[in-house]
Structures are given as structure tokens and as C-alpha cells.
Amino acid sequence: YTNGIGDLIRDGLRRLYRERGIAAQVTGIGSIFHVHFTREPVTDARTACDADQGLITELHRRALDRGLYFYQGRLGWLSAVHSGDDIGYTLDIIGAAVDEMLEKGAFDALRL
């Protein structure tokens, strides 16, 4: 079950960034997901670290302001108690935070 909802959140995040024209790589397996703000494919720890860490930190701060907490290591993960409604809620909050960041030009260097 958690693998399936992991796929849902990763697919939703990919769609969210693609629709907003932002270069972002979404990684993860099973119930784990992570976003890397970079144009380069994330294939290992080095390429993950090369992504813009400031943007993910700001996104997570803005999500927290809206009631969505990410673990300090910046990974997201789901459990068997999470539902499709939780995925929608998460994507709505992240979308609102991203839109706010877009308005202030935070993603200008990563526009597609």
C-alpha cells in the first residue's frame, strides 16, 4: 500500500513542478520521496547535494508555516495511515508554497 501512495506523491510532485515550469527532480522509492531543485538528473549523493539546498529549505519552511512538517533531513515519507486525501492535502500545501516562491522570483534560475 505505501509503495502505491509513494508513487502517487512522486507523480503529483513531478506534475506540480512541470505545470509551473520549474526544473525539479523528484526521487524516492517505496513510501519515501524527495525533491531536488536542479536541471541535472539526480543519480547519486553528489548530484543530490549539488541541487539548490536553499530552495528546498525555503519550501519546507513555507510548508511548515501551513502546517506540513518535513523531517529535518528533508525527506518525505508516508505510512499506511496516509490516504489519498493526505496526498492531495500535501500537494495543495506544497503548491501554495511554490506559488508564493514563484511570485517572489525564487525559481527564476530554474524556469523551463
SULWOVEN-V320598 format. One record per residue. N is the residue number from 1. RES is the residue in one letter. PHI is phi as a letter, one per 30 degrees, with the letter a starting at -180 (NA if undefined). BURIAL is b if it has 16 or more other C-alpha atoms within 10 Angstrom, else e. D_CENTER is the distance of its C-alpha to the mean C-alpha in whole Angstrom. Layout:
BEGIN
N_RES_PHI_BURIAL_D_CENTER, N_RES_PHI_BURIAL_D_CENTER
END
This chain:
BEGIN
1_Y_NA_e_21, 2_T_d_b_17, 3_N_d_e_17, 4_G_d_e_17, 5_I_d_b_15, 6_G_d_b_12, 7_D_d_b_13, 8_L_d_b_12, 9_I_d_b_9, 10_R_d_b_8, 11_D_d_e_10, 12_G_d_b_9, 13_L_d_b_6, 14_R_e_b_8, 15_R_d_e_11, 16_L_e_b_9, 17_Y_d_b_9, 18_R_d_e_12, 19_E_d_e_14, 20_R_c_e_13, 21_G_i_e_14, 22_I_c_b_11, 23_A_d_b_12, 24_A_b_b_8, 25_Q_c_b_9, 26_V_c_b_7, 27_T_b_b_9, 28_G_k_e_11, 29_I_a_e_14, 30_G_h_e_15, 31_S_c_b_13, 32_I_c_b_11, 33_F_b_b_8, 34_H_a_b_6, 35_V_c_b_4, 36_H_b_b_7, 37_F_d_b_9, 38_T_a_b_12, 39_R_d_e_14, 40_E_d_e_16, 41_P_d_e_15, 42_V_c_b_14, 43_T_c_e_17, 44_D_a_e_18, 45_A_d_e_17, 46_R_d_e_19, 47_T_d_e_16, 48_A_d_b_13, 49_C_d_e_15, 50_D_d_e_16, 51_A_d_b_13, 52_D_d_e_12, 53_Q_d_e_12, 54_G_d_e_13, 55_L_d_b_10, 56_I_d_b_8, 57_T_d_e_11, 58_E_d_e_11, 59_L_d_b_8, 60_H_d_b_9, 61_R_d_b_12, 62_R_d_b_12, 63_A_d_b_10, 64_L_d_e_13, 65_D_e_e_16, 66_R_c_e_15, 67_G_j_e_15, 68_L_c_e_12, 69_Y_c_e_12, 70_F_c_e_10, 71_Y_e_e_13, 72_Q_e_e_14, 73_G_d_e_13, 74_R_i_e_9, 75_L_d_e_9, 76_G_c_b_8, 77_W_a_b_11, 78_L_c_b_13, 79_S_b_e_17, 80_A_d_e_20, 81_V_d_e_20, 82_H_d_e_17, 83_S_c_e_18, 84_G_e_e_17, 85_D_d_e_17, 86_D_d_e_15, 87_I_d_b_12, 88_G_e_e_13, 89_Y_e_e_13, 90_T_d_b_10, 91_L_d_b_9, 92_D_d_e_11, 93_I_d_b_11, 94_I_d_b_7, 95_G_e_b_9, 96_A_d_b_12, 97_A_d_b_11, 98_V_d_b_9, 99_D_e_e_13, 100_E_d_e_15, 101_M_d_b_13, 102_L_d_e_14, 103_E_e_e_18, 104_K_c_e_18, 105_G_i_e_18, 106_A_d_b_15, 107_F_c_b_14, 108_D_e_e_17, 109_A_d_e_17, 110_L_c_e_14, 111_R_d_b_16, 112_L_d_e_17
END
